[in-house]
């Protein structure tokens, strides 16, 4: 996890994932999350009143979020749904 500009946090998977973002986007959309952007580089969605960006390597960025422990918890929740 690292701090991104003070208002956002990013968690990075230690496992080095290779997510299929098209399938991930379909799954997240099917769960009721509003997908704002989806391409082969990232998914941007609304989740728990935050903007969440998911990258194929398993990186998950939350904006706005300042709580490091929540960042890790939330990233694990999202990635567990996708893998």
RONU-941359 format. One record per residue: x, y, z of N, C-alpha, C in turn; residue in three letters; residue number from 1. Coordinates in nm, 3 decimals. Atoms other than C-alpha are relative to their C-alpha. Layout:
       n.X       n.Y       n.Z      ca.X      ca.Y      ca.Z       c.X       c.Y       c.Z   type   seq
         X         Y         Z         X         Y         Z         X         Y         Z    ALA   NUM
...
***
This chain:
       n.X       n.Y       n.Z      ca.X      ca.Y      ca.Z       c.X       c.Y       c.Z   type   seq
     0.084    -0.116     0.000     0.000     0.000     0.000     0.089     0.123     0.000    UNK     1
    -0.077    -0.124     0.001     0.127     0.348    -0.077    -0.094     0.118    -0.011    UNK     2
     0.078    -0.122     0.000     0.001     0.701    -0.044     0.010     0.068    -0.136    UNK     3
     0.003    -0.065     0.132    -0.104     0.873    -0.368    -0.061     0.139     0.015    UNK     4
     0.047    -0.138    -0.002    -0.132     1.250    -0.332    -0.078     0.040     0.125    UNK     5
     0.063    -0.038    -0.124    -0.271     1.248     0.021    -0.147    -0.034     0.012    UNK     6
     0.142     0.030    -0.004    -0.633     1.174    -0.072    -0.033    -0.139    -0.053    UNK     7
     0.023     0.132     0.058    -0.590     0.835    -0.235     0.105    -0.098     0.053    UNK     8
    -0.092     0.106    -0.039    -0.433     0.505    -0.138    -0.006    -0.111    -0.104    UNK     9
    -0.006     0.111     0.093    -0.319     0.217    -0.356     0.056    -0.122     0.073    UNK    10
    -0.049     0.128    -0.051    -0.282    -0.145    -0.250     0.049    -0.080    -0.121    UNK    11
    -0.061     0.080     0.106    -0.061    -0.374    -0.457     0.004    -0.145     0.045    UNK    12
     0.001     0.142    -0.034    -0.112    -0.749    -0.461     0.142    -0.055     0.002    UNK    13
    -0.132     0.063    -0.009     0.195    -0.940    -0.346     0.014    -0.117    -0.095    UNK    14
     0.000     0.117     0.087     0.096    -1.224    -0.580     0.026     0.031    -0.147    UNK    15
    -0.024    -0.035     0.139     0.151    -1.032    -0.905    -0.104    -0.060    -0.094    UNK    16
     0.112     0.054     0.077    -0.186    -1.098    -1.067     0.006     0.043    -0.146    UNK    17
     0.020    -0.037     0.140    -0.281    -1.083    -1.433    -0.150    -0.009    -0.026    UNK    18
     0.146     0.000     0.009    -0.650    -0.989    -1.422    -0.047     0.023    -0.143    UNK    19
     0.071    -0.025     0.125    -0.871    -1.013    -1.729    -0.100     0.111     0.031    UNK    20
     0.082    -0.115    -0.038    -1.023    -0.666    -1.702    -0.138    -0.002    -0.063    UNK    21
     0.132     0.009     0.062    -1.309    -0.738    -1.942    -0.091    -0.088     0.087    UNK    22
     0.078     0.090    -0.087    -1.429    -1.034    -1.731    -0.023     0.063     0.136    UNK    23
     0.013    -0.065    -0.130    -1.363    -0.841    -1.411    -0.105     0.109    -0.003    UNK    24
     0.098    -0.106     0.014    -1.568    -0.548    -1.535    -0.141    -0.057    -0.008    UNK    25
     0.132     0.064     0.011    -1.857    -0.776    -1.629    -0.046    -0.051     0.136    UNK    26
     0.034     0.052    -0.131    -1.847    -0.940    -1.288    -0.037     0.112     0.096    UNK    27
     0.028    -0.113    -0.088    -1.832    -0.609    -1.100    -0.130     0.069    -0.038    UNK    28
     0.125    -0.059     0.046    -2.111    -0.464    -1.313    -0.119    -0.086     0.039    UNK    29
     0.106     0.092    -0.039    -2.320    -0.774    -1.245    -0.030     0.003     0.148    UNK    30
     0.018    -0.012    -0.146    -2.272    -0.713    -0.874    -0.064     0.135     0.036    UNK    31
     0.069    -0.127    -0.024    -2.435    -0.370    -0.915     0.089     0.122     0.010    UNK    32
    -0.091    -0.115    -0.006    -2.124    -0.149    -0.923    -0.005     0.075    -0.134    UNK    33
     0.002    -0.081     0.122    -2.133     0.140    -1.171     0.141     0.012    -0.055    UNK    34
    -0.130    -0.006     0.067    -1.843     0.105    -1.413     0.007     0.133    -0.075    UNK    35
    -0.018    -0.130     0.064    -1.718     0.448    -1.521     0.091    -0.009    -0.122    UNK    36
    -0.093     0.017     0.111    -1.436     0.332    -1.748     0.049    -0.144     0.002    UNK    37
    -0.050     0.136     0.011    -1.322    -0.005    -1.876     0.078    -0.012    -0.130    UNK    38
    -0.081     0.027     0.118    -1.036    -0.076    -2.113     0.106    -0.102     0.038    UNK    39
    -0.100     0.102    -0.030    -0.734    -0.303    -2.129     0.107     0.047     0.098    UNK    40
    -0.098    -0.055    -0.095    -0.536    -0.076    -1.893    -0.054     0.011     0.143    UNK    41
     0.057    -0.021    -0.133    -0.779    -0.020    -1.602    -0.151    -0.006    -0.004    UNK    42
     0.143    -0.013    -0.024    -1.130    -0.037    -1.465    -0.016     0.111     0.104    UNK    43
     0.034    -0.102    -0.100    -1.271     0.267    -1.286    -0.148    -0.018     0.032    UNK    44
     0.137     0.023    -0.042    -1.585     0.212    -1.082    -0.031     0.075     0.128    UNK    45
     0.044    -0.056    -0.127    -1.788     0.355    -0.798    -0.022    -0.115     0.096    UNK    46
     0.009     0.106    -0.100    -1.762     0.146    -0.481     0.007     0.065     0.137    UNK    47
     0.005    -0.054    -0.137    -1.862     0.243    -0.125     0.031     0.149     0.004    UNK    48
    -0.016    -0.146     0.007    -1.880     0.614    -0.215     0.141     0.045    -0.033    UNK    49
    -0.135    -0.035     0.044    -1.528     0.607    -0.360     0.013    -0.033    -0.149    UNK    50
    -0.039     0.040     0.134    -1.378     0.597    -0.704     0.114    -0.101     0.016    UNK    51
    -0.097     0.108    -0.012    -1.183     0.273    -0.737     0.055    -0.030    -0.138    UNK    52
    -0.067     0.036     0.125    -0.929     0.200    -1.009     0.070    -0.133     0.022    UNK    53
    -0.060     0.133    -0.007    -0.825    -0.159    -1.071     0.088    -0.019    -0.122    UNK    54
    -0.097     0.024     0.107    -0.518    -0.246    -1.276     0.022    -0.149    -0.017    UNK    55
    -0.014     0.144     0.024    -0.442    -0.585    -1.435     0.099    -0.070     0.092    UNK    56
    -0.101     0.060    -0.086    -0.142    -0.645    -1.206    -0.050    -0.024     0.143    UNK    57
     0.055     0.016    -0.134    -0.371    -0.648    -0.901     0.014     0.124     0.086    UNK    58
    -0.005    -0.127    -0.073    -0.317    -0.286    -0.801    -0.143     0.055     0.009    UNK    59
     0.133    -0.057    -0.020    -0.628    -0.122    -0.655     0.018     0.134     0.071    UNK    60
    -0.012    -0.134    -0.056    -0.647     0.253    -0.592    -0.138     0.051     0.041    UNK    61
     0.125    -0.052    -0.056    -0.915     0.417    -0.376     0.012     0.152     0.016    UNK    62
     0.004    -0.146    -0.016    -1.012     0.787    -0.388    -0.141     0.041     0.036    UNK    63
    -0.095    -0.040    -0.103    -1.079     0.944    -0.147     0.007    -0.107     0.109    UNK    64
    -0.020     0.092    -0.112    -0.934     0.722     0.124     0.135     0.033     0.064    UNK    65
    -0.124    -0.030    -0.072    -0.674     0.794     0.392     0.037    -0.108     0.101    UNK    66
    -0.022     0.104    -0.101    -0.705     0.489     0.619     0.071    -0.119    -0.064    UNK    67
    -0.083     0.104     0.062    -0.427     0.243     0.532    -0.055    -0.140     0.024    UNK    68
     0.052     0.134    -0.028    -0.584    -0.056     0.703    -0.127    -0.027    -0.081    UNK    69
     0.118     0.017     0.084    -0.913     0.002     0.519     0.039    -0.022    -0.146    UNK    70
    -0.048     0.018     0.137    -0.720     0.027     0.192     0.032    -0.147    -0.026    UNK    71
    -0.037     0.141     0.016    -0.578    -0.321     0.241    -0.122    -0.089     0.008    UNK    72
     0.122     0.080    -0.017    -0.909    -0.462     0.361    -0.088     0.008    -0.125    UNK    73
     0.086    -0.019     0.117    -1.107    -0.314     0.071     0.061    -0.065    -0.125    UNK    74
    -0.065     0.061     0.117    -0.851    -0.424    -0.190    -0.014    -0.152     0.004    UNK    75
     0.016     0.145    -0.014    -0.864    -0.779    -0.054    -0.143    -0.042    -0.033    UNK    76
     0.141     0.030     0.030    -1.246    -0.774    -0.072    -0.024     0.000    -0.150    UNK    77
     0.023    -0.012     0.144    -1.245    -0.659    -0.433     0.072    -0.111    -0.075    UNK    78
    -0.077     0.102     0.072    -0.970    -0.892    -0.549    -0.053    -0.140     0.027    UNK    79
     0.059     0.131    -0.031    -1.129    -1.189    -0.370    -0.123    -0.026    -0.087    UNK    80
     0.116     0.015     0.087    -1.443    -1.126    -0.576     0.041    -0.029    -0.145    UNK    81
    -0.043     0.010     0.140    -1.239    -1.124    -0.899     0.085    -0.122    -0.031    UNK    82
    -0.087     0.115     0.029    -1.006    -1.421    -0.857    -0.054    -0.130     0.060    UNK    83
***
